[in-house]
């Protein structure tokens, strides 16, 4: 009986971790550096929008070039 409960607990744990993984993957956005003829708009969480283009993509930061200069934006602040 204990073995059945333990097995069910393991199965529930595996299903739960898979559901969390699927939910997190929905938030993934594939960022890429456009060619020099394309312009992008980045909107960050506070509602500010910037017109320009991505020039570098890191794991935690994006370098975004506007006509006023280059800015570094955390990937956790954007809503592309």
Rosetta blueprint (number, residue, H / E / L):
1 X L
2 X H
3 X H
4 X H
5 X H
6 X H
7 X H
8 X H
9 X H
10 X H
11 X H
12 X H
13 X H
14 X H
15 X H
16 X H
17 X H
18 X H
19 X H
20 X H
21 X H
22 X H
23 X H
24 X H
25 X H
26 X H
27 X L
28 X L
29 X L
30 X L
31 X L
32 X L
33 X L
34 X L
35 X L
36 X L
37 X L
38 X L
39 X L
40 X E
41 X E
42 X E
43 X E
44 X E
45 X L
46 X L
47 X L
48 X L
49 X E
50 X E
51 X E
52 X E
53 X E
54 X E
55 X E
56 X E
57 X E
58 X L
59 X L
60 X L
61 X E
62 X E
63 X E
64 X E
65 X E
66 X E
67 X L
68 X L
69 X E
70 X E
71 X E
72 X E
73 X E
74 X E
75 X L
76 X L
77 X L
78 X E
79 X L
80 X L
